Amino acid sequence: MRAIPLNHGLRLDGRLAEPVWQQAPAATAFRQTEPVEGAEPTFPTAVRVLYGPDAIYIGAMLYDPEPHRIRRLLSRRDQFNQADWFAVAIDSYFDRKTAYVFAVNAAGVLADGILISTGSPRRRGEPDLSWDAVWEAAVAVVDSGWSVEIRIPYAMLRFPRADSMTWGIFFRRDIARLSEVDEWPFIPRAVRSAGTVAYFGHLTGLRGLHPGRNLQITPYLVSNGSRLQLRNGQIQSTLEADGGVDLKLGLSSNFILDLTLNPDFGQVEVDPAVLNLTAFETVFEERRPFFTEGTQIFRFSYGREGRLFYSRRIGANEPIIAAAKISGRSEGGLSLGLLGATTGADFQPRQHYLVGRLRQELGPYSTIGLMATGLFLSPRASGDLAYSLAGGTDWDLRFGGNTYRFGGHLSLSHRQQKQQPALTGWAMALRLERLQGVWTYGAGFDGFDDRFDVNDVGQLRRNDLQRIWARLGHQFNNYRPFGPFQRADAFMFTWHQRSYRDHVYLGSGFFLRAAALTRGFARIELRARGDYLWGGYDLYESRGMGPIYRPRTLMIGGSYETDTRRRTRLQPSLEAELDEAGGRRLNTGLELSWNARAWLDLTARLSFEQEQNLLRWASNETFARLPEGWAIGTRSTAPTRLSAEDFYLLAGSDPLEQLAARVSPYPGFEDRYYVAVFGLRDTRRLEFTLRSTLTFSPMLSVQSFAQLLLARGRYTDPALRLDKDTLLPFPAYPKQHEFVLNSFRVNVVLRWEYRPGSVLYLVWTQNRNTYDRPDPFQPDSWYQRLTFPEQLRDTFRLFPNNAFTVKLTYLIFS
């Protein structure tokens, strides 16, 4: 389509009454992608584009013969609800990989984000809504439907300086009561998995565009008041105030500098409580604006295992003093990103983070890139680490008209600890995939040696791994209706794994998923997973004490969601897991979503999980042969951390004499042994979450989150790990391994955007939390007697830690 010039500004009222709108050619050839792919839309849509001296304008007429049935539901910004929506996505770089998304619903609620074409068949092109821009939109309901006017300043987009340009552009319309999605241009689902942005329409006629000087200065003030209970039981009340400034400066038409001094990086939304009994850390989303805006260039993925750069490492242990980043793309298709941050308490720099990224486009679809990260510690910093470096190259090479991909990466890490030899490791991945078509498939290899470690700046779930894998996907009936279904698809993934260092077999498995949308707009999903199909070993379950055998495991599960067109929707789910050793797990859930009013949205979820007889790690324990007999450490820790007084004398020696005959003493000791203790784990977990959004206007809302999490667990039938295949039963083991988790947290956020880009936040957070592990030598177990009602009572008897925050930002924009 073609844009036409606008020599003056427009007053945005959403009515498209100005004659200049009718002079622009319209995009009208919309097609359905929901519910019937490729069908003619139920109602026509016409979209036009104008460009002025400092902004681009989009006008849309969304025809509807029943304008009183248009859903005009309020919500918080960036919260897509069941209203009627219109969205535009702009690939201003015209790199066919990244686009800026701007959306508005019929009530005037704004949403914006960044859409990145990952080329993953399991990602269908959902934008990252953490990016916020300063732009305007107005809507109007008229006799023939509803209309939209959008104004996007050029400063919010990035594009090369040229006399004439072509941009990628894409439009989408959602008609809520019909569950219909209409799009221009029409991009079939069989093509989307290769990257949606690559198939955008072309916006031509753009001449003489100048982004101008992009300068945004955002000072902020924040005040925190809290009332907490300390570990010693004392109550502490604090009141603090602080301030800082964020600066965004356009270095050129292509490159942006972001700088923050004494930043307020505290997120206003609380992280949920979790019960994590695995050997791996809990990974949370990044919510801090500095690390979410324009940082898509820093993505370097290791798939399920992690990423080279995990921004939540920065500021996790010490406050951030300052941070800066430069990002952009040259006219030759070279994307550049540089990020640096300094942290330290009391404004004393102790840790310095550096991240650099280059990515070069090769033709319309392919890329190759380089990335490096570094953490450098000052001499005054605590700990043994001196510095940590990591980096690598990744590539995404497309051929066959963007149908096939050869991708992968090669990475290195280098960590230097004080007074110790440096550790250098490597990782690599190779994959060949078909991305388009009714049938998609692929195969690949992932490898991590046992010294590869990027966790100082990145996030790595595990190393010492070699995996070969294959996948297969199918769209039934080419995603067209058949039988009782609007559409259906299936996906299968299978793998085979060994350790890198000792070639220990880590198991083989499969994952199956089938999903369908019925003609009544209900969603059905079925899942199955099998793991350790021929046995295998787990390197991490024993928490560093060596591999342990894992039995064959089978999981089946599914979920159902009622008619997605309704204001009230139910989604029950069920998942059951069995293993050949007699362990079992059951997880049930029920979610209710209710658009109670045009200004009130509620979501409640209740889930219950039960585990029985799962053979799992309980603790690592020290045993010592003393003159008086065998003893166990009173604390679950290594022998070097226990003194002679830290041992509990055992009544007998069996089976510890067998342990001494099979296991070597701990290094540096002749009579102390450090081994993993396993048991049959029984757990119960009950979780209830409630989210609500009360919206007074598109710029003023109150969002609430409440979570109750109750869990308890115990380990029975203790056994000592002798080797990877042998557990030695220890019926007289003296310790009780039990735990109880009680957590209740509330987060209420009032958000008022009192002028574009300037926001006032009022935040209240309350947290009642305890993780209780009683004296392991107590003679009687209280686990059996504890009930969920008693846990609930105990939770609300906990001292409530309250925090109140007032945050005010003011955008100075030029």
N, C-alpha and C positions, 0 to 999 in steps of 0.2 A: 504494500500500500504506500501511498505518497502523502507526506505532510506538506502543508502550505504555510507560508510565513505569516506572522502576526506582528504588525508594527506598533501595537499598543497593548497595554495590559487588559485583562478581562476581570470583571467583577464576578466572583464565583457565587452563584446562587443555585446551581444545579439545573437550570431550566433550558439551556441551549437556545436562548431567544435571540442572541446576536446573529446577524446575517452572515458573519464570517464562518460560522459553523457549517452552513449549508453550501459554502463554496468548496469545502474540503471533501475529497472523495471518501466514501464510507466503506469500511470492511463489514460485509453482511453475510458472507458465506460461512456462517457458523455451522458446526455439526455436533451432534451429541457424542459425548464420551460416557455419560451415564444417563439413563440405564441401558440404552441400546446403542452400542458403539457404531458411529457412522450414520445414524438416522438423522432425518431432518428435525430441527428443533421444534418444540411445541409452539413457541412464540418467537418472532423474529427479533434480532438485535442489530443495531447499527452503531459503529464506533468510528470517530474521526479524530485526527491528530493535527494540532497547530503547534508552531514553535515561534517563540518570541525572542526578544533580546537576552533574557535572563532565565527563561524557563520553558519547559515543554508542557503543552496542555492536551489532555485527553477528554473528549466528550463522548458519552455513550447514551443512546436511547434504548431502553430495555422494555420492549412492548409487552403488555399484559392486559388482556381484555377484562380482567377482574382486579383492578388495582386495590380494592378493599381487602383482597386476600394476600397481598404482598406481605411477607413477614418482616416486620420492622422491630427486631429484638435488640435491645441495648446490651452491651457487654464492655468489659475492660478492653483497652487497646491491645491488639495482637491476640485476642482470644476469638477464634472463629467459632461462631455459634450457628444455630439452625435458622438463621435469617437468610434473606436473599442477598447475594453478594455479587460484586463486580470487581475484577482484578486485572491489572496489566503487569506484564513482566517485560523488562527492557534489558537487552544485551547491548549496552552502549559501547563496550570494548569491541563488540562483534567478534569475540573469540570463540563463540559457539559452546561455551562451557559454563559461564557464570552470568546470572541475570539478577537485576534488582526487581523485587516484587512490591507492588503497591495495590492495596485492596481496600474497598469501602463497602459497608453493607447499607441496606435501605434505611437504617436508622442513623447513618452518619458515622458509625464506628470505623476507626482506621486500623489497618494492620499492614506491616511491612516486614520484609525480610530479604534474605539472599538465597537464591536457588543455584545449587551447584550440581552439575551433571557428573555423577560418580561413575556411571557406566555399570552399576550394580543391578542385576536382575531383581534383587530383593528390595530395592529402593525405587519408589515410583515417583520421585520428583517432589518431595515435600520441602518447602523452603525453611531455612533457619530463621526463626522469628526473633532471635536475640538482637538483630541489627535494627536500630531505630534511626529514621531520617526525619528531617524537618520539611514537611510538605503540607499541602492543603487539599481538601475535597469538600464538595457540597452535593447534596442529593435533593431531589424533589419528586413527590408523587403527583402525577398528572392523570388526566382522563385516560390516556392511552397506555399507562404503565408507570415507570419511574425512570428518571434521568440522572446522570452523574456528570459533574465537571471536576477535573483533577488538575492541579498545578504542581509540577515537580521542578524545583530550581535545578539548574545545571550543576550547581555546587554539590548536589546530592549524588550525582552520577560521575563516572570517570570515563573519559574518552580522549583520544588523541586530537591534537590540533590539526585541522585540515580544512581546506576550502569546501569540500563536499564529502559527506559521510553517508554511510549506510549502517543502520542499527538493526539488530534482531528485535522482534516484538511479538507479543503473544497476549491474547485476551481470553478471559474466562468469565462465564456467568453461571451462578448457582441459583436454581429455582427451588426453594426449600420444600414447598408443599408437594412437589412432584418428584423430589429426589433426583432432579435433572441437572446435569452439568453440560453446558454448551461451550465450545472452544473454537477459536480462530487463531492460527490455522489448525485443521484437524490433524492430530498426530496419533496414529493407531497405537494401541498398547503393545503390539508386537515390536514396535520401533522404540518405545519410550525407554526401555531398559538400556539402550545404547546411549542415552543422554538426551533429555527433552530439549535442552537449549539449542542443540545442534540443528533442530528442525523448526525453529521459530520462523515466522514470516519476516520479510525484509521491509524495513521502513526507509524509504528513499525521499529525496527532495530536501535533505537537511544541508543547508549552505550557510557558511559564515558563522557557525556557532562558536562562542567563546565562553568557556566555563567561568571566567572572571576570577577574582581573587577570593578563594575560599578561606575565610578566617572565622573560626568559632572559638569564643572564649567563654568558658562556663565556670565561674566561681561557685563554690558551694559552702554552706554552713551546716553543721550537724551537731546535734546535742543528744547525748545518751544518758539516761537514768536507769539504774538497775538496783535490784534488791535480791541478793543471793545468799545462799547458805554455804559456808565454807566447809572444808573437810573436817575441821575440828568442831563443827556444830554452831559456830558463831555466825550471826547475821551481819552482812556487810551491805551498806547502801552507798552508792556512788552517783555522782553527777558530773558529767564531763561535757566539754564543748570543743569543737575543732573546726578547722576550715582548710580549704585547699582550692586548687584551680586545675581545670582541664583545658587544653588548648589544641585546636585542630587547625593546621595551616597548609594550604595548597602550595607546595613547592613549585609545581608546574601544573599543566592541565592533566598530567598523568599520575603524579605522585603526591601523597599526602603524608604530613608529619603529625603524629599524635603525641602529645606530651602531657604528663600529669605530675603534679608536685604535691607532696603530702596527701596522697589520694585517699578518698573515702571509698575503699574497695569493699566495705561490708555490704553484703547483699541484703536486700530487704525481705526476701522470701527465705524461709527456713528450710534446711534440708530435712527430709523425713528420717525418722528413726528406723533402723534396720537390725535384724538379728542375723549376723554373719557367722556361721560355724564352719566356713571353708578355710582353706589355707591362703586365700587371696584377699587383697584389700577391697574395700567397698569404693567404687568409683562414682562420684557425683558429677552432675552437669556443671559447667561453668556458667555463672550468672552475673559476673561482674562486667559492667559495660566496656571497660577498656580492653578486656580480653575477648569480647564477643564481636566487636565492631571491626570489620575489615580484616579479620584474622583468618579467613578461609585459605589464604595463601600458605599458611603455616601447617596445613594438614599433610601428614606423612604417616600412613596407617600401616600397622602390622596385623590388620584384620581383627579377629577375635582376641588376639593376644595383647593388643595395646596400640601405642602410638609413640612416635619419636618425641613429640612435644605435648605435655599435659599441663596446661596453664595454671591449674590449681596447685601445682608445686610451689609457685611463686607466692610468697606471703603466707604459706601454710604454717611456718614456725616462728617467723618474725615479721613485724609490720613493714610494709613497703614504704620506702622513703621517696622514691621517684621512679618513673618508668617512661619509656619513649618507644615509638615504633614508626617506621617508614614503610609504606606499601604503595605499590603502583605497577603499571605495565607500560613498557615502551611501545613505540609504533611498530617495532619489529617483532612484537609478540613475546618479549621477555618480561615475565612477571618477577618482581623483586619484593622481598619482605625482610626487614631488619627489626629486631625487638631487643631491648635491653631494660633491665630492672635492677635496682639496688634495694636490699632489705637490711634491717637492723633495728634493734631496740634503741630508744632514746636518740634517734637520728645518728647512730654510730654505724657506718656501713660495715657489714660483716659478710654478706653474700652478694655476689654479682652474677646475674644471669644474662646470657647472650644467646640469641637465636637468629639464624640467617637462612634465607630461602631464595632459590632461583628456580624458575620453571620456564622453559622455552617451548613455544608452540612449533609443531612440525606439521605444516599443512593445516587443513581445516579441522582435523579431529585429534591428532596425536600430540603428545607432550613428552618431554624428558626433563628431569629436575635434579637439583642438588639441595641438600639441607644440612645444617650443622647446628649443634647446641653446645653450650658450655656453662658450667657452674664453677666459679672461682671463689675461694674462701679466703678472707683476710687472716693474718696470723692470730688475731684475737678471737676468732671464731672457735667455738667448742667443737668437739668431735675429732675423729681421726682422718676425715677426708681433706685432702689438699685441693684437688680440682677434679672435675669430671668432664670429659669430652665425648661427643657422639655425633654421628652424621652418616650420610649415605646418599645414594642416587636412586631415583625411582623413574620408571618409564611406563607410558601407556600408549602403545603403538596400535593404531587402527588400520585395518585394510578390508578389502571387499566392500567398499562403500559404507564403511562404519559398521559392518556386520560382525566382524571378528576383531578380537583384541589379543595382543601379546603384551602382557604387563608383568611387573615385578619390581623388586628393589634389591639393593646390596647395601648393607649397613655395617658400621664398625662402632665400637665403644672402647673408651680408654679411661680408666679410673686410677688415680694416684692417691694412695693413702699414706699418711705420715709414717715414716720409718718402716715402710713395707714395700715390696716389689709392686710395680704397676700391673694391672690386669687389663688385657686387651681381648676383646671378643668380636665375633662377627655374626651376622644374620643375613639370610637371603630368601627370596621368594621368586618363583617363576610360575606363570599361569597362562594358559591358552584357552580362550573362550569364544563361543558364539553368543552374541548379545541380542540379535534380532531374530524374529520369527516366531511361529507357533511353538516350535521346539527350540529351546535354548539349552546349551550344555557347556561344560568346561572341565578342565583338569589342571592340577598344579602341584607344586612342591613348596613347602615352607621349612626352613631350617634355622635353628638358633643354637649356637654352641653354648657350653656350660659357663663361659666367662662373659657372655654378652649381657650387659646391664645398662639400661638407659633410665632407670627409675629416679635418678637425681633431678632430671628435668622432664623426662618423659614418663610413660606408664607402660610397664611390661608385666603381663600376668605370669609368665613363666618362660624359662629358657631351657637349654639342654633338651632340645626337641627336634625331631625330624618327622615330617608329616607329608604323606601323599594323599590327595583328595580328588574327588570327582563330583560333579553335580549335574542334574538334569531337571529341566522345567518344561511344563506343557500348559498351553492355554486351550481348554476344551472348546471345540467348535469355533475356533478362532475368536474366542471371547464374545460370541454371539449367543442369543438365547437358545435354549434347548430344554425340552421337558419342563420340569417345574422351576428351572433356574434362569435367571437373567444372564449369568455368566459363572464360570468356575475355572479354577486353575489348580495345579499341583506342582510341588517342588520336592526334590530328593537330594540329599547330600550324604556322602559316605567318605570315611577316612580310615587310614592305617598309620599308626604312630610308633616310633622308637625313640629312645634317648640318643643323644649325639655322642656322649662320652663313652658309655659302656654298652650301647646298643641294647639296652633293656627294652623288652616289648611292652609298649604302653597301651596296647589295645586297639581294636578296630570297632567301628560302629556305623550307624546310619541315623538319619533324621528324615522324616516324611511329614509333609504338610499339605493338606488339601483345603481349599477355601471356596465358598460359593455365595452368591447373592440370589435369593429366591425372587420369584415374580411378585411376592408380597413384600419385597424390600427387607427381608430378614437376612442376617449374615450368619453363616455357619462356618466353623473352622474345626478341623480334626487334625490331631498331631500324634506322631509316634516316634519314639527314639529307642534305639538299642545301643548299648555300650559294652565294651569288654566282651564281645561276642565269642571270642575264643580265650577268654581270660585276659590276663595282662596285669600290669603293675602301675601304681601311682607313686610318682617321685615326691610328691609334696604333702600327702596326707599325714605323714609322720613328723612333719615340721622339722625337716633337716636331718632326720635320723636314718634315712635310707628308704628305698622303695618298699612297698608292701603290696601283696596280691589283692586284686579286686575281683569279685564275682561278676558273672554275667548279669546285666541289668536291662529291664524292659520298662518303658514308660508309654502310656497311652493317655490322651487327654483331648479336650475340645472345649469350644465355647459357642454360645448362641446369643445373638442380639436381635431383639424384636424390631419391628418396623421402624427403620431409621427416619421415616417422615414424621413420626409422631413426636409430640412434645414430651411424652413420657416414654422412656426406653429402659428395658431390663436386659441385663447381660449376665446370665449364669455361666459358670465355668467349672470344669472338673479335670483333675489330673491325678493319675494313680501310677505308682512305680513299685516294681517288685524286683528282688534279686534272688539268685539261686541259693544264697546262704540263709534265706528266711527273712531278710529285711524288707520292709514295705513303708511306703509313704503315700499319704493322701492329702490333696490340696483342693479345697472347694472355695468358690467365691461367688458373690452376687453383687452386681453393680446396678445402681438406679440413677438415671439421669433425668432431670425434670426441669423443663423451662416453665417455671411456675407462673411467671408474668413476663411481660415484655422487658422488664427491668430486673428480674430476679432469676438466677440460674443456680440449680443445686445438683450436686453429684455426691452420692454416698456409696461406699464400697465396704462390704463385710467379707472377710476371708478367714478360713480356718485351716490350719495345716497340722497333721499328726504324723510323726515318725515312730516306728517300732522296730526294734532289733536290728538297727543299722550298725554294722561293725565299723567303728570310727575311732580316730585318735582321741584320747582323753587328756594326756599330759606327758611330759618328759620328766622322768624322776631319777634321782641319785640314790643308789644303794651302796652301802659300805659294810665291809666285813671288819667288825671291831673285836677286841679281845672278849667282850661280853657276848658277842653274837652278831647277827645281821641287823642292820638298822636302815631306815629310810629317811631321806631329808625331809624336814618339816615344811620346807618350801619347795615348789616344783621348779628347780633351777639346776644349773650345771654344778659339778663338784667344786670348781674354783670359787664359787660364790657362797659356799657353806663352810662355817667354822665347826669345830668339834662339838659345840653346844647345839648345833642345828640339826640333830639327828634324833629319831624316835626309834627305840629298840623294839625289834619284832619278837614275837613269841617263839617262832620256829625258823628253820632255815630252808625248808622246802617251799618253792622250787628254786631258791636262789643259788644253791650249789650247782644246779643244772645251768643256770644263767652264767655262773663264773666259768664253767667248763666250755661254754660255747661263745662267749663274748669277751673281747679284749678289754682290759681295764682302761679307764679314761686316761688320755695322755698326761703324764706327769704324776700319776698315782699308781700304786700297786694293789690297792684294796678298795677302790671306788669304781662303780660302774654306772654309766649313764645310758638309760634305755627309754624307749617309747612304750607307754602303757596304752593299750586299746581296750575298748569295752563295747557292749551293745547299747547304742544310744536310743533313748526314748525321749521325744520332745512333743510339746503342744504349743501352738502359737495361734493367738486370736488377734486380729487387727481390724480396726474400724477407722475409716477416714471419711471426712466430710469436707467438701469444698463448696463454697458459695460465692457468688459475685452479685453484689447489689450496685446497680449502675444508675446514677442520677442524670448523667449526660454523657456523651462520648468522651468528655475530658475529665469527668469526676466519677470515681467508683470506689467501692470498698470491697476488697477481696479477703475472704477468710479461709483458713485451713486449720483443721483440727484432726489429730491422729491419736488414737489409743492403741498401744501395742502391749500385749501381755504374753509372756512366753515363760516356759519352764522346761527343764530337761535334766536327765540323770544318765549315768553310765553304770551298767551292771556287768557281771561276768568278766572281771578284769583279766587281762592277759598281757604278757611281756613279749615284745618283738625280739626274737633271736636272729632271724634273717628274713629275707624278703618273702619266704614261703612259710615261715613257722612262727606261730604265736603260742607262747607257753602259758597255759592257764594258771592263775594265781588266786585260788578261792579265798586264801587268808589275807589278801591285800587289805591293808588297814584303812585306806583313805576312801571317803565318799566323794565322788565327783558329781556335783549337782549345781544348778544355777537357776536363778529366777530373774527375769527382766520385766520391770514395770516402767512404762513410759507413757506420758501424756503431754502433748505439746500443742500449743495454739499459736497461730500467727495471723494477725489482722493488719491489713495494709490499706490505708486510705491514700489514693493517688489522685492528685489534682494537677492537671497540666494547665496552669493558669495563663500561659501564653505559649506559642509553639516552641518546643524544645526546653521550656522551663517548667520544672515540676516541684511540687511540694508533696513530701511523703510524711505521713504520721503512722508509726508502726508500734504495735504492742505484741510482744512475744512472751509466752509463759511456758515453762518447761518443768515437769515433774518427772524425775528419772532416777532409777536405781538399778544397778546390775549386781545382784547379791550372790556371792559364792561363799557359803558358810564354812565354818571350821571343818576341814576335811576329816578330822579325827573324831567328830561327834559320833556317838554310838548309834543314834536313831536317825532315820531319814524322815524329814518332814515333807518330802516331795509327794508321797502317796496321799497325804492328808490335805494338801493344798488344793483349793478349788478356784475356778475363775472368779466367782463372786467375791471370794476372800481376797484375791489379787486385786480386783477392782477397788475394793474397800481400802486396801493398803496403798494403792496408787494415789488415791485422793487424800490420804493422810500424809503424803510426802509434802515437804516444804515446797511451795511454788516459787521458783526462780522467775522473777519478772524483769523484763527490760522494755523501756520505752525509748523510742528514737524519733526525732524530728529532723528531717533532712530537706533542705531548700536549695535548689539549683536555679541559676538564672543564666540563660543563654544570651550572650552578646554576639550577634551574627552580622557579618558584613561580607 
